[in-house]
Amino acid sequence: MLDALVPFVDGLEQEVAAGRSLTEAWGDAAQIAVRAAADTAALSPKVGRARPLAERSVGTPDAGATSLAMCVVEVGDVLADRKAGQGSAGQSGAGQARAGHGSGEQE
């Protein structure tokens, strides 16, 4: 995860320091995280669960880094939608329906 998180945080800090809005900075930093996650495919694991399969792991991006990159991209999409005014109105009904579904409440 750190292989994507550190470049994401560094990129976000640089973009915000340069005066970009949080939404713009997040989007750019998320793309940095995506590239960093993809770059892990060239690495051979030294620790963790993938270590015993080190040679076979080369060529496959790290799952944790990829997952983190996907998460920050999705958060960026939510921020962009909210900034555009689409987030709260378009999704609140679906969110309420999911929250109430299977909750044991009588209708």
N, C-alpha and C positions, 0 to 999 in steps of 0.2 A: 504493500500500500504506500509505503513511504516513497517509493520510486515515482509515484504520481502525485502524492500529497505535497512533498517539498517543492517541486517545480510549480504546482498550482498556487501554493501560498506565496512563493517568491514572485510569480507573475502577477498575482492579485495585488500584492503590495506595490509593485512597480507601476501598475496601471492606475491605481488609486492615487499614488504619489504624483503621477503625471497629470492628474486632474480629471481623469475619466470618471463617469458616473459608476456607481456600484454595479448596475446592470451590465453596462458595457465592459467594465473591468472583469466581472465574473465570467462573462461569455468568452473573452479572450483567454483568461486564465484556465477556463475549462478546456479550451482547445489545446493549450499547452499540456494539460494533464492527459488528454487523449493521446497526444504525440509521445509523451513520456511513457505512458502505459504500453504503447505499441513498441517502443524502443526496448522494453524489457525482454522481448523475444530473443534478442542477441545475447542476453545474459545467461550464465550458468549458475543455478542456485547453490549457495554455499551453506545455508542454514535452513531450517524449517522442513515442512513435510515434503517439499519437492527435491530436497537434497539427494536422497537415494536414487532418484531418477534424473540426476543432473544432466547427463549427456542427452537423454531423450527429451528433456525439457527445452533444450535450446531450439529456438524456432517457434516456440509457443509463448505468447505474452503472459506475464504473471496475472493470475486470476484476481488477486487482491487489488493490484494496480488498475486492472481493467474495470473492476467493479466500482472502485472509487471514482474513476474517470466518468463512468456512466452516471453515477449519482450526482457529481457536480454539474454535468451537462444538464440533467433533468432539473436541478435546482435553478440553473441559469434560465432554462425555458420558463419555469414558473415565475421567476423575477421579471422576465421580459413580458410575459402575458399580463402580469399585474400592472406593470408600468403602462402597458397599452390599454388597460382597463378591461381586459377579458377575463382575468383570473377569478375574482370573487363571485361575480354574477353567474358566469357560465358553469361553474363547478360546484357551487354550494348545494344545489338541489341533489346532485348525484352523491355528494359526500354525505348529506343527511340521509339519503335513502340507504346507503351502505351502512351507516352508523346504526340505523334503526332495524335493519334486516337481521333477523335471528337474535335479537336482543331479549326476546321473551316478553316484549310489551304486547298487551292486548290491543287490537284495533277496534 
